[in-house]
């Protein structure tokens, strides 16, 4: 079951990474299409769904499987869990202005994620990371590259990209 879950989450995150790359292409080429319009119009709802799934997966790994999150994982979780809470409240209140807070949390989490991935893949840690669980312990390694720290980075990057598109559409009231 755990192997299947790891593969499923890794595959899903890989698909999101491919979608991120395609969306970035359209953003930088300044091309509008129905797919980008959909993301722009449903940005808050998409962030809510992705952050909810990421939160559930994170809590499942730590609470049920027993993978102890390291210090850097906790800092990244702040970005993910916080995004879930903010997007939930924003959907209930129909408040698109929360996207700027989500973007700030995403940048916060991405900074920790970049450092975490650096030490995870290189083994070099300029700052200590030995309180509790190890920041370099490998719990998931699927498809030769997908790890939990990389999944966190891709998830936070996705929030930032979707948030960017959502902010450009901040006047739309149809957010679900």
C-alpha positions in Angstrom: 0.0 0.0 0.0 2.8 2.5 0.9 4.6 1.8 -2.3 1.4 2.4 -4.3 0.8 5.7 -2.4 4.4 6.9 -3.0 4.1 6.1 -6.7 0.6 7.8 -6.9 1.7 11.0 -5.1 5.0 11.1 -7.1 3.1 10.6 -10.4 0.6 13.3 -9.5 3.3 15.7 -8.5 5.1 15.0 -11.7 2.0 15.8 -13.7 1.6 19.0 -11.8 5.3 19.9 -12.6 4.6 19.3 -16.3 1.5 21.5 -16.0 3.5 24.2 -14.2 6.0 24.2 -17.0 3.3 24.5 -19.7 1.6 27.3 -17.7 4.9 29.2 -17.3 5.4 28.9 -21.0 2.0 30.5 -21.7 2.7 33.2 -19.0 6.1 34.2 -20.5 4.9 34.0 -24.1 1.9 36.1 -23.1 -0.4 33.7 -24.8 -3.9 33.4 -23.5 -5.9 30.2 -24.0 -8.9 28.4 -22.4 -6.6 26.4 -20.1 -5.0 29.6 -18.7 -8.4 31.3 -18.5 -9.7 28.4 -16.5 -6.8 28.5 -14.0 -7.2 32.3 -13.8 -10.9 32.0 -13.1 -10.7 29.1 -10.6 -7.4 30.0 -9.0 -8.6 30.1 -5.4 -10.5 26.9 -5.7 -7.6 25.1 -7.4 -5.2 26.3 -4.6 -7.7 25.1 -2.0 -7.9 21.6 -3.6 -4.2 21.2 -4.1 -3.3 22.5 -0.6 -6.0 20.2 0.9 -4.6 17.2 -0.8 -1.0 18.1 0.1 -2.0 18.6 3.7 -3.8 15.3 3.9 -0.8 13.5 2.3 1.6 15.2 4.6 -0.4 14.3 7.7 -0.8 10.8 6.4 2.9 10.3 6.0 3.7 11.6 9.5 0.6 10.6 11.5 -0.3 7.2 10.0 2.9 5.9 8.3 5.1 7.4 11.0 7.6 9.4 8.9 8.9 12.0 11.3 9.1 15.4 9.6 12.4 17.2 10.0 12.7 20.9 11.0 12.7 22.1 7.3 9.7 19.9 6.5 7.8 21.7 9.3 8.7 25.1 7.9 7.5 24.0 4.4 4.3 22.6 6.0 3.6 26.1 7.4 3.3 27.3 3.8 1.1 24.4 2.8 -1.1 24.2 5.8 -1.4 27.9 6.0 -2.4 28.1 2.4 -5.1 25.5 3.0 -6.5 27.5 5.9 -6.4 30.8 4.1 -7.9 29.4 0.9 -10.7 27.7 2.9 -11.7 30.9 4.6 -11.3 32.9 1.3 -13.7 30.5 -0.5 -16.2 30.7 2.3 -16.1 34.5 2.4 -15.7 34.8 -1.4 -12.6 36.9 -0.9 -10.0 36.8 -3.7 -7.7 39.3 -2.0 -6.4 36.4 0.1 -4.4 35.3 -2.9 -1.6 37.8 -2.0 -1.3 36.2 1.4 -1.1 32.8 -0.2 1.6 34.0 -2.5 3.6 35.3 0.5 3.2 31.9 2.3 4.3 30.2 -0.9 7.5 32.3 -1.2 8.2 31.6 2.5 7.8 27.9 2.0 9.8 27.9 -1.3 12.8 29.5 0.4 12.9 26.7 2.9 12.2 24.1 0.2 15.1 25.3 -2.0 17.5 25.0 1.0 16.0 21.6 2.0 16.3 20.2 -1.6 19.9 21.5 -1.7 21.0 19.7 1.4 18.9 16.7 0.5 20.4 16.1 -2.9 24.0 17.3 -2.1 24.4 16.2 1.5 26.0 19.6 2.2 24.4 21.5 5.1 26.0 24.9 5.9 23.5 25.2 8.7 22.7 22.5 11.2 19.6 20.4 10.7 19.8 17.7 13.3 17.0 18.6 15.7 14.6 15.6 15.7 14.4 13.9 12.3 17.2 14.1 9.8 16.6 16.6 6.9 18.4 14.2 4.5 16.6 10.9 5.4 15.0 9.4 2.3 11.5 8.2 2.8 10.3 8.5 -0.8 12.4 8.2 -4.0 10.3 7.5 -7.0 11.1 7.6 -10.7 14.7 8.3 -9.9 14.1 11.9 -8.7 10.8 12.5 -6.8 11.2 13.0 -3.1 9.1 14.5 -0.3 11.1 17.7 -0.3 10.8 18.0 -4.1 7.0 17.3 -3.8 6.8 20.2 -1.3 8.7 22.5 -3.6 6.5 21.7 -6.6 3.4 22.2 -4.6 4.5 25.6 -3.2 5.6 26.6 -6.7 2.2 25.7 -8.0 0.5 27.9 -5.4 2.7 30.8 -6.5 2.0 30.3 -10.2 -1.8 29.8 -9.7 -1.8 32.8 -7.4 0.0 34.9 -10.0 -2.7 34.1 -12.5 -5.5 34.6 -9.9 -4.2 38.0 -9.0 -4.5 39.1 -12.6 -8.1 38.1 -12.4 -8.9 39.6 -9.0 -12.2 41.2 -10.0 -13.9 37.9 -11.0 -16.5 36.9 -8.3 -17.0 33.4 -9.6 -14.3 31.6 -7.6 -15.8 28.1 -7.3 
